[in-house]
Every structure is written in C-alpha cells, then in structure tokens.
C-alpha cells in the first residue's frame, strides 16, 4: 500500500484527523511546539518556577544479599571449564638476613627491598 497515494486522496481535514489520532496513540511525536507559559518567563527570558517532579526523593533500601561464597578449590587440578590448571613454577623468594640500623635486630628481607646502607626493620620503619 502506497502511503503517498493514500495521502493524496485525503482532504486537509482528513489529514488533520489522522495526525490527531496518531498523536493520541503515541505513534508519532507531536508536531506542535510547546511554548513556555508566559507567566513563567522572566524579563530576561529565563524560565522560572519550573514544575517539579511530584516524585520527590525516595529512600534507598538495601535488598537481600543473594551472593554466596562457594570457596575456591586450590587442590583441584582442573578449571571450571574442564581445562587443566597451569602449575605454579615460581619458587619462593630468597631472603637475605640484615641487621636493623635503629634497633640492631636481625631480620630477613627480600633483596629487592634493600637499598642504601641504613636498612630498618618493620618495627622501626614507623619511627
């Protein structure tokens, strides 16, 4: 069905009735521009006293927590999708024994963390 053909056979009054019916059903946007109410427009053309939403503020309420901790199976050799897990090949870091500059206590530390000659232990770093 050709819409142009249909519209060409309609009178202007019939076209207006069709437009009004479609607007009421929400099929098309209204072609009329909504002009601001003159009493709400100030002398500098700023709109004042706009209508507020009647909803107002609503309180936020927490719902029930449905998440459950199922834990992780570290001894399991396979992932959830059935593939075999990659074994950990990295060894534990080799620590060096150092003496604290402040209290003189001996402690072990990763060599990457040692810099300079005045090394402090964990107790003395806050001093």
C-alpha positions in Angstrom: 0.0 0.0 0.0 1.5 3.3 -1.1 1.2 6.0 1.7 1.7 8.9 -0.8 -1.2 7.7 -2.8 -3.4 7.4 0.3 -2.5 10.9 1.5 -3.1 12.4 -2.0 -6.7 11.2 -1.9 -7.4 12.7 1.5 -8.7 16.2 2.2 -6.8 18.5 4.6 -9.4 17.9 7.3 -9.0 14.2 7.0 -5.2 14.6 7.2 -5.6 16.6 10.4 -7.9 14.0 11.9 -5.3 11.2 11.0 -2.5 13.2 12.6 -4.5 13.8 15.8 -5.4 10.1 16.0 -1.8 9.0 15.6 -0.6 11.5 18.2 -3.2 10.2 20.7 -2.0 6.6 20.2 1.6 7.8 20.6 2.6 6.6 17.1 4.2 9.9 16.2 5.6 12.9 18.1 3.5 16.0 18.3 4.4 18.5 15.6 3.2 21.3 17.8 6.0 23.2 19.6 5.3 23.5 23.3 5.7 27.1 24.1 6.7 28.1 27.7 4.0 29.6 29.8 4.3 33.4 29.6 3.9 33.8 33.4 7.0 31.5 33.9 9.3 33.6 31.7 11.1 36.4 33.4 12.0 39.8 31.8 15.5 38.4 30.8 13.8 35.5 29.1 14.9 33.0 31.7 12.3 30.3 32.6 11.5 30.4 36.3 9.4 28.3 38.6 9.5 25.2 36.5 7.2 22.4 37.5 8.9 20.0 39.9 8.6 16.2 39.6 6.0 15.1 42.1 8.1 12.0 42.8 10.4 13.8 45.2 13.2 12.0 47.0 12.9 8.3 47.5 14.7 6.4 50.2 17.3 3.8 49.0 16.7 0.4 50.6 19.2 -2.4 50.6 17.9 -5.7 49.2 18.8 -9.2 50.4 22.3 -10.3 49.6 22.0 -13.3 47.3 25.7 -13.8 46.7 27.2 -17.0 48.3 30.8 -17.7 48.8 31.4 -21.2 47.4 35.1 -21.1 48.1 37.9 -22.0 45.8 39.3 -25.5 45.4 43.1 -24.9 45.4 43.7 -28.7 45.3 41.6 -29.0 42.2 43.7 -29.8 39.1 41.0 -28.6 36.6 39.3 -25.2 35.9 35.5 -24.8 35.8 35.6 -25.2 32.0 37.5 -28.5 32.2 40.9 -27.3 31.2 43.9 -28.4 33.4 45.3 -25.6 35.6 48.9 -24.4 35.0 51.1 -25.5 37.9 53.0 -22.8 39.7 56.6 -22.9 38.9 57.9 -19.8 40.6 59.9 -20.6 43.7 59.7 -18.6 47.0 61.9 -15.6 47.0 65.3 -16.0 48.6 65.5 -13.5 51.5 68.7 -12.0 52.9 69.5 -11.6 56.6 70.0 -7.9 57.5 70.6 -6.0 60.7 68.3 -3.1 61.6 70.1 0.3 61.7 67.9 1.6 64.5 67.3 -1.2 67.0 70.1 -3.7 65.8 67.6 -6.6 65.5 68.4 -9.2 62.8 65.6 -9.8 60.3 65.1 -11.3 56.8 64.1 -9.2 53.9 63.7 -9.6 50.1 66.9 -8.3 48.4 64.8 -6.1 46.1 63.7 -4.1 49.1 67.2 -3.3 50.3 68.6 0.0 49.2 71.2 2.2 50.8 73.2 1.3 53.9 70.7 2.2 56.6 68.1 -0.5 56.5 65.3 -0.6 59.1 63.1 -3.5 60.2 59.3 -3.4 60.1 59.0 -2.3 63.7 61.3 0.7 63.2 60.0 2.0 59.9 57.3 3.9 61.7 59.7 5.8 64.0 
